[in-house]
Amino acid sequence: MLKEFLKNGEKISVVGMGYVGLPLAVAFAEKGFNVIGFDINKKKIEEYKKGIDSTHEVGNERLVKVKNIEFTSNPEDLKLSKINIVAVPTPVLKNKMPDLRPVEGASRIVGQNLAENAIVIYESTVYPGVTEDICMPILEKESGKKCGIDFKIGYSPERINPGDKVHRVENIVKITSGMDEESSEIIAQLYEQIIKAGVYRAATIKVAEAAKVIENSQRDINIAFVNELSIIFDRMEIDTKDVLEAAGTKWNFLKFNPGLVGGHCIGVDPYYLAMKAEEVGYRADVILAGRKTNDGMGKFIAEKTVKKLISTGRMVKDAHVLIMGLTFKEDCPDLRNSKIEDIINELKDYGVFVSIVDPLANKKEAMDEYGVTLSKLEEIENVDAIILGVAHKEYRDLDLNELKSLYKLDITNPILVDVKGILNKEEVKNLGYKFWRM
């Protein structure tokens, strides 16, 4: 069915060339499909044309080698596409309500340039109903075409884990769905060309949307549980990691670690589901409780750091704290919804001077997103405390003796806070650090 649909070598477009869209476009191109990679960010498109992958998801070497792909910021190029895949972000607003503007904007662009009998597939994470109730009417209005007659729609949620070199787009089972039997089969066959792990045909578009949004909501709740344990055990002066390692010896214990929950998925998707639940008359108390706990962890870490300063006789006001890491997760340059910002803001409220370093984060993006000036590690000196906020490989391989050179000379028990639990507790303490981890 797919071969018949693309019998004349028609093009596939991927709208949104970020951490999700770029690997997807490259994967299709490497399988011989003619691909259009579209993004409204002209700077990003020019970088891709030069073989520069700022996402680090594909890599410069692979990007240079790939054929059959045309990167563009010209919407009219989408008119050549028989299949359009929308992979734009779906963030939340400051009031935690879903921000559908990116997916609505992408729908307008696709609709204005929609080819006859095309299929539009959405990959963006949304609550059940967005594809059919919000996106489809936009496509119809902008194109002047009728869905089900002149074009069709489907949904196949992205499952990419940014920075993960094992669980790549090709290695993760893909959920697919379409508005009818024909579109469902074409969409499933399309993804089967690139997904080695296979596809799962969901019963309906709404089922596929719901499956995606609960994946991250479930993970968020599990992390919230261990984050709450971390707060409880800290008050009891028990090491949380020691407790989790002991409990983890049971075969059915779910192994989650405490930490900051940010990024474009886990820290966002539960709000989409909770909002839709409110819309149908139910308050999602468990989901929202998990969000409240996880959103409060930055404040908790900052307060623990301040208490450590006080306990060692350091003045809190004008103390110098170094935070190592700004991205939302390890070994990834993605700065979206990083909860390190919460630590920074809370420390500044105490009058603390904060320096931030990150070997992967883009300096301009850090300033644009958070108003943060990134420093180089070799520029740092005279700190009162260090917070290891992100488990980048560079930080996992740290020489802890060399790290001491960053502190003020009069400090005998340098404060070291390990948010991700990447350091060996006994080794750190033997080196004389005043150490705390979640």
N, C-alpha and C positions, 0 to 999 in steps of 0.2 A: 504493500500500500504506500509506503514512504517513497519507494522508487518511482512509482507512478505519479505521486504528488510532485516530486522534484525531477521529473523525467528529462527536462531540458536544462538541467544544471542550475536551476534558480538559486538565488543566494539566501543565506540565513543571516539575519542581523541580530546582534546582541546589543541592547541599549543599556548603557551603564558599564563603563570600563574600569571598575574598581576591583576589590579583592575577590568578588564573585564573578563578575562579568568577564574579566580578562582571562582567567584560566579556562573558563567555559568556551570563549571564542577561540582560543588557541587550540583547545582539545578538538573542537569541530574542524578547524582548519587542518590540523595534522592528520585527520581522517579523510582528507580530500574534499571536504565541503568548501564551497565558495562563501566566505564569511565577511560581513561588514561589522566592524567594531565601532560603535557610535558612542560619543560622550559629548556633552555640552562644554566640558572643560578643554579648551583648545590647547592649553599648555601640556596637559596630560597626553593628549593625542599626539602632539609633536614629539614628546619624549618616547612614546611607543614606536613611532615611525623611525626614530633613531636607534631603536633597540634598547632603550632604557626602561627597566621595569621598577618603578618606585614602590610597588607593592611587595616586591620580593617573592611573590607567589609563583611566578613563572620563571624568572631569572633572565638576565640579559642574554646569555648564550642561547637559550631556547627561543627567546623572542626574536632574535636576529635570524635564526634558521627557518622559522615558520613561514610557509608559503600560503597562498590562497586567502590571505586576510588583508582587508583594506581598512585602515583606521581613518575615521573621519569625524568631523564635528558639523558637517553639512547635513541637516535633516532630510533634504531632498534625495540624498543617496539611499534612504530607506525605501524609496519607491521601487527599488530593484529587488526587494526581499519578498520571498514567498512565505517565510517563517520569521516572525519577530519575537525575540525573547527579551523580556524586560527584567533587568537585574539591578534596580536602583535601591538605595537605602530606604528604610522605613523607620525613622527615629521617633522620639517623643518630644513634645514641647516642654517648656519649663514647668508647666502644671501637670506633667506626666500623662497628658492626653496624647493619643496617636497623632503623629504628624504625617498625613498622607499626601502632602504637597509634592514630594518627589515622584511618587508613583502616579499621581494625577497629572503632573506636568509631562512625564514620560508618555502617558496615555494620549495626551493631546498631540504630542509630536508624532507618535506612531499613527494616530488617527488621521492627521493631516497629510500623511504620506503613505497611506495604506493601499497596498496593491489589491487587485481583484482576487477574490477567493483565497486570501491569505489566512494564516493562523497566527494568533497572538498568544504567546505563552508567558505567564507571569511567574517569576522566581522570588520576588520580594516577599519577605515575611509579613503577613497581614492576619487580621482576624477573619473568621469565616464570614463570607458574604461580600468581601471587598471586590474580588474579581468580577463577579456577576452583577452586583448592585451598584458599584461605584465606577469601576474601570470600563465595563462594557458600555454603559450609556455615554461616557466620554468618547469612546471610540466611534460609536454610532453618530454622535453629534458632529464630531470633527471630520469624519470621512463622508458623511452623507449616505453611508451604507447600512444595511440591515444585518445584525448578527444572526447567524444561523442560515442566512441566504447568501450574503455577499462575502462574509468572512466568519471565522470561528475562533473561539477562545479556549484556553486551557490553563492549568496551573501545575507547576512542578517546583516545589520549594527547594531553595538552595540548602545545602548541608555542609558547605565548606567550613573548615576550621582554620582561620588565618594563622600562619606561622607553623602549621603542622605539616611536616614533610612526609608523614606516613599516611595519614587519612586525607588523600587528595581527592579531587572531584571524580576521578576515574575509579577510585577504590571504595566509594561509599554508595550503598544501595540508593537508587533514586526513586522517589515517589512521583508518579505521573498521573495526570487526569485531564479529561477533555469534556466539552459540553455535551457531546453525544458519542455514539459508538465509533463513528469514523474518525473524529478528531482525537479521541482517546487512543485509538490504535496507531495513528500517525505519530502522535507525540511520544508514545511508548517506544515505537520503532526508532524514532529519531535519537532518543537518549541511549537506546541500546547500542548504537554505533560507537559511543564513547565510554559508556559505563561498564567496566569489567565486572563489577560486583552485581550487575543486573538491575532491573527496575521492578517496582511494585506498583501495579495498577490500582489506584484508589477508586472507590465506588463512584464518587462525585468530586467536583471541584471543592465544595465546602468541606468534605472529609479530608482532602489533601491539605487545605488551608489550616484546618483544626489540628491535624497531625503535627504540622510544623510548629505551630504556636505552643502546643503543650510540651514538645520536646525540651525547649529551653525553660519553660515554666517549671517543669519537673526538676530540672537541674538547679534552677534558682532556689527552689524550696529546700532541696537537699543541702546546698551550700549554706543557706540561712540557718539550718539546723546546727551544723558544726560551728558556724560563726557564733551562734547563741551559746553553744557549749564552751567556746573559747572565752567568752565574757564571764560565764559562770565559773569555769575552772580557774580563770585568772584571779577571781576574788577568793578562791579557795587555795590559791598558791599551788596549783597542780599544773604540770606541763600538758597542754592539750595534745600535742603531737605524740607524747608518750602514751596518753590514754587511747588515742585513735589507733596507734600501732598495736597496742595490746588487744583492743576490741576487734581489730582487723584479722586476728587469727581465726575468728569464726567464719565458716564458709559462706554464710549468708549475710554478713555485715557489709553494708554498702560503703565503699571507701571514697569518701570525699574529704577535702582539706579546707580549712578556713582560709579566708582571704577577701580581697576586694573583688567585687563583681561589676565589671563595666563592659565596655565594648558595644557593638551594634546589635547583639542578639540577646544574650542572657539577661543583661540589665535593662532591656527594653521590651522584649516580647511579652512578658507577663502583664504589662500595662495594657497591651492590645487586647488580651483575653479578658482582663478584668473590666475594661471599658465596655466590651461587648456583653459581658455578663450583666453589668448594670443596665444596659439597654434592654435586655430581656427580663429585667425585674429581679436579678439575684446579685447579692454582694459577695464577691469572691474573697472571703475573709482570710483563708489560708494563703492564697496567692499574694494578697496585699500585705499580710503579716511578714511573709518572707521578704518581700521588697523593702518593707520598713527596716527590718533587721539588716539586710545587706547594704541599704543606703546609709546606714548609720556607722558602718565600720571605719570609714575614714576618720570620723570624729573620735571614735574609740582609740584608734592608733595614735592620733595626735595627742590625745589626753594622756595616754600611757607614756609617750615621749616626754611630755611636760613634767609628769610625776617623776620620771627618772632623772630629769635635770634637777628638780627640787631635792630629790633624795641624795644627790651627790654634791649639794651645796652650790650648784650653778645658778646664776641669775637667769630667770626665764626671759624677761624683757631684754631684747637685743642679743639673746643667745643665737648662735649660728648653727643651723641644722642643715645637713646635706641630705637630700633625697636622691637616691640612685635608681633611676627608672621613671619614665613618664607615660610610656605606652600602656594600653589597657591589658596587655599580656606579654609573656616572655617571647623573645626571638621574633618579634613582629613589630613593624614600624607604625602600626595603626594606632592613632591617637584618639579615635572617636570614643566619647563617653568614658574617658579614663577617670577612675575614682581616686587616682593620686591627687587630682585637683582638690578633692575634699580635705585631704591631709594638709596640703599647702595652705588652703584658705583658713583652716582651723588654727594652724600654727601661727599664721600671720595675725589672727585675732588676738593671740596671746602676746603679740609684739615680738615674735621670733623672726629673725632674718633667715630666709630660706634660699639655699642654692639647689639647683636641679641639674643633673647630668643624665644623659641617655645616649648610648652609642648608635641607636637605630632611629630615633625620632628626628624628624625634619625641623630645623630651627624656625623656619618661617611658619610652618603649620602650628608649632607650639605657641608661637606668639599670636597668630591669628585665632587659634582655638581657645587658648587659656590666658593670654597675656603674659606668658612665661618666657623668660630669657634663659635658654639652655647654655650651660657652661661646659668646658672640657674638664675632665677629671684632673688633668695636670695643672689646671688653674686654681684648683681648690686648696685652701689652707685655713688653719685656725678654726676648725669646727668644734662645736661642743658635743654634737651627737650626729650619728649617721643612721638613716633609715634605708634599708635595702627593700625597695618597694616593688621591684619587678625582677623576676628570676631569669634575666638574660644570661646566655652562656658565659659572657664576659664576667658576670658577677658570680656565677656558680664556680668559676675557676679563680676567684680572687685569692691573692696572697694576703692573708690577714695581718701579717707582720708589716707589710708595706702600707696597708690601709691605715695603720697607726700614725703614719707620717702626716696625715691630713688633719689630725687633731691639734688643739692648742698644746703647747709644751708643758703646761702645768697640770695637765690632766693625767691622773694616775690610773683611773678606772674609766676608760672611754666608753661612752654609751653606744651600743649597737643594737638596733631594732631590726629584726628579720621578719618581714611581713609574710613571706612565702615559705618560711621554714626550710631554706636551702642549705643552711650551715649546720655543721656538727656542733651540737650544744657543748659537749665536754671540751672539745678542742678550743672553741671560742672562749670559754670561761678560763681554761688553763693559760690562755694568753693574756689574761687580766682584764678582759672586757666586762663591763656591766651589761649583761645580755638579756634581751627579752624577745620572745617570738610568740606568734599567735597560736 
